[in-house]
Amino acid sequence: MKKILFSLGIVLIAVIIALTIFMCTRKESNLKKIKVAEVTHSVFYAPQYVAHSLGYYEDEGLDVEIILTPGADAVAAAVLSGDVQIGFCGSEQTIYIYNQGEKDYLINFSALTKKDGSFLISRKENKNFKITDLKGSHIIAGRKGGMPSMTLKWALNQNGINTDKDLNFDTSIAFASMNGAFIGGTGDYVTAFEPSASQLVKQGYGYIVASIGELGGNVPYTTYNARKSYINKNKDVIEGFTKATKRGLDYVHNHTAKEIANTITSYFPDVSYNELVNAIEKYKNIDSWYETTEINEKDFNHIQEIIKNDNELDKKAPFDKLVDNSFSK
């Protein structure tokens, strides 16, 4: 009798396991696969990784694959070609594409970050840093036309500093090579995102003296975009994706840096836990993330001011064409 009961128990356990696997597989098969091209991989995008880690996208019926695609121009190209469905980069790229006359242009449908996420690192310690201290210096500022360099240039110009005459505003070094150049002895200052900024400090190469985001003000710095035709045909996908993003934003605003770090640590295997917490804390302190996925017109106009200041904008792009806030309601 005991052998029979034992055998029945084994069978019952096997059935439960089989049903569990079946249900999980069925759930996964019902998810719509979506590819998202992200411009860089940074703690700056913590709300996105929270949403991905906690299954917020799956809750909306989406199987989201995040693909690193360095450079906003490369992200836009991937979206336009159909290689990915959603782009995640600076909204400036959507402006460029619209002004170039693209018919099936990219529309921003969800905001995430509202400030530049890079920090200014000085080779020398300066506890009383002022932006005017940059006169006469050599700054590794990022690529020309990129938001970090354009934001810093705008802030310098607003403070009466001419980037062509008053300092060496270096935009010749590729984004991926900036830290290496600084470590190698080039420049007095460099801009870097977290956790790279804090790692440079920890390694003894410099000191964080300012937030480029705080110097530049609020803009739709990193947003989600998709082709106009894709949005029109896949409103359920865009709506679900936006809802999941909003939950990610809610989470980072309502949890501590340590709680956020615990949630996204697997996305940064090469970053120590303490470095991750420190990076998140820095982004919290400068109020990096929008509270809503809605993109407001004031911020959109400001990013165009910054772009125009760098002579990268021939004409202003219309807010009502390039922003769709209907999924944020």
Secondary structure by P-SEA (a helix, b strand, c coil): caaaaaaaaaaaaaaaaaaaaaaaaaaaaabbbbbbbbccccccaaaaaaaaaaccccccccbbbbbbbccaaaaaaaaaacccccccccaaaaaaaaaacccbbbbbcccccccccbbbbbccccccccccccccccccccccccaaaaaaaaaaaaacccccccccccccccccaaaaaaaaccccbbbbcaaaaaaaaaaccccccccccccccccccbbbbbcaaaaaacaaaaaaaaaaaaaaaaaaacccaaaaaaacccccccccaaaaaaaaaaaaaaccccccccccaaaaaaaaaaaaaaccccbbbbccccccccccc
